[in-house]
Amino acid sequence: MAVVLRDYYVDIFILFFSFPLISLAAIDLIGAENPNFISPIPNITVAVGREAIFECKVDNLSVFKVAWLRVDTQTILTIHNHVITKNHRIAVTHTEHRNWYLHIRDVRQSDKGWYMCQINTDPMKSQVGYLDVVVPPDILDYPTSTDMVVPEGSNVSLQCSGTGAPEPTITWRREGGDLLTIGPKMEVPFFEGPILNISKVNRLQMGPYLCIASNGVPPSVSKRIMLIVHFAPMIWIQHQLIEAVEGQRIILECHSEAFPKSINFWTKDDGRIISQGTKYDPIFTDNTYKVYMKLTIRNVSKSDFGIYKCISRNSLGETDGSIKLYQFDVTPKVVVTSEINVQTSSSSLVNKVNFLMILVYVLQICIEN
């Protein structure tokens, strides 16, 4: 491959490449062999920041010299044992004038391209090798999405943009391993693509999402995007009627869901807020947007029977649920009426049997006479 040399390299080129040609005719006259390449220069791939080493194998170099050049910029890098370029990252080494190595330290993306190994024969002999520079993936702050707050039922688009060489693949996952919802009744463990669309988002889809960029060059990188879904409080009550006896310890339960987090409390039917004390023990256990509301009533008395309300309130609204605590009647039931009915029924049956026996006896007498 022919290379056009720059003017400021001409003097150096003449100095190192011309004097072997003075004796070239004499070498040919005595039958000496011209140098040859033993094998092609292999193409190499190096991650940015590492060292790239090209190898050029030459046989019978004799008094000839080897040079390394950058093809695309037409730059002489080294001639024989000397580094010509002012690039301090370039170095040249050899073993017994046979294996010639071009070293490029701290490789940059701009180093990507073709490199030539030349021997100053007449005509010149050369071969080239290609340096491919790969770059680990990175995630761009823009236009990648940041944490999002959306109302329940809205449509959401999460976006992730990555850079690297080769261009990275973007994969979406949920941090806790939950499935991704990408369509009506369609759930998958992961999704590939720069944009993740969620239609009519609901509270079950709230949480951290991971945008992962990978291109085969370690390490892969990820960004955590928090999706927050806002909705008004809702309450579920499993048992709305609870019976108890005086002196008993009883527990009332409510389950609420709300986000932003709600304020939760219990009230009696007179509207009085129930607070912690020797009689009542309200406990609230929350997990993200869910709250378990438990009210323990110790030593139930007659005044404790009635309607209790569990109330949940946030910036988007308020809701409540009612539980009725009523007294269980422990008085033994009297079954006198049933006994009388049974006795009456038995007496009636006996009378009917006696009547039939008398009727049969009378008939028998009539037949005999």
Secondary structure, DSSP 8 states (H G I E B T S, - for coil): ------GGGHHHHHHHHSHHHHTHHHHHHTT----EESS----EEEETTS-EEEEEEEE--TT--EEEEETTTTEEEEETTEE-SS-TTEEEEEETTTEEEEEE-S--GGG-EEEEEEE--SS-EEEEEEEEEEEEEEE-TTTS---EEEETT--EEEE--EEEES--EEEEEETTS--EEEETTEEES-EESSEEEESS--GGG-EEEEEEEE-SSS--EEEEEEEEEEEEEEEE-S-SEEEE-TT--EEEEEEEEEES--EEEEEETT--B--SSSSEEEEEEEETTEEEEEEEE-S--GGG-EEEEEEEEETTEEEEEEEEEEE---S----HHHHHHHHHHHHHHHHHHHHHHHHHHHHHHHHH-
